[in-house]
Amino acid sequence: MLTVHHLNNSRSQRVLWLLEELGVPYEISRYERDPNTLLAPPELRAVHPLGKSPVITDDGLTIAESGAIIEYLVDRYGAGRFAPAPGTPERLRYTYWLHYAEGSAMPPLLLKLVAQRIAAAPMPFFAKPIARKIAATLQSNFVDPQLQLHLGYIDKELGATGWFVGHDFTAADVQMSFPLEAAAARSGLQSQLPAIAGFLQRIHARPAYQRALERGGKYDILGG
């Protein structure tokens, strides 16, 4: 039986969603973040040396990294669904978004989260103004402009069809869901980004997405 090693409020939620879209039976092994550090528990290192999620185990294989997991699941269980045919321009675009999600979209979002935590972290009173200034400068001079650049680009790309590859839903939409949900939660999505807002509404309405939420449990990133 395929097992998803599922960490609460994490990228593994989109793996559950893809499995629901595929209709593949699976089990969930649950892990909870440390309430103070928000880090994954050390028990995950028994599954994969980095101790991070998502990780799946299937037929003797242990597979980490969201993009690699999604490619594996679609190749093994998709039966031609949720990915364009190899060798086509659409397949190249599909592969691009699978890599863009973590390689380009997520870094500024993670930096924004780090800056916000620095500004809010407990520290001696004399150090707090300095830390807040550094965090504010990082956000205003680099992070927020990068987010604006990437979100504007994504919104324009989605504007053509509403999906990341052609006119149909693919696993690239699953992969891109997490950075866009994170952006909505951490930085908001302004009214100038209607294609992104519409995309999130569409994916959240999908029955498979709703089933994944029921299986996975509370997903706080949706509400910030």
Protein Blocks (a to p, Z undefined) as FASTA:
>chain_A
ZZddddehifklmmmmmmmmnopacddddddddfklopacfklmmmpmnlpacdddeehi
acehjklmmmmmmmmmnnopaiacehiaklmmmmmmmmmmmmmmmmmmmmmmmmmmmmmp
ccdfklmmmmmmmmmmmmmmmmmmmmmmmmmmmmmmmmmnopanhjbdcfklmmmmmmmm
mmmmmnopafklmmlmmmmmmmmmpmklmmmmmmnopafklnZZ
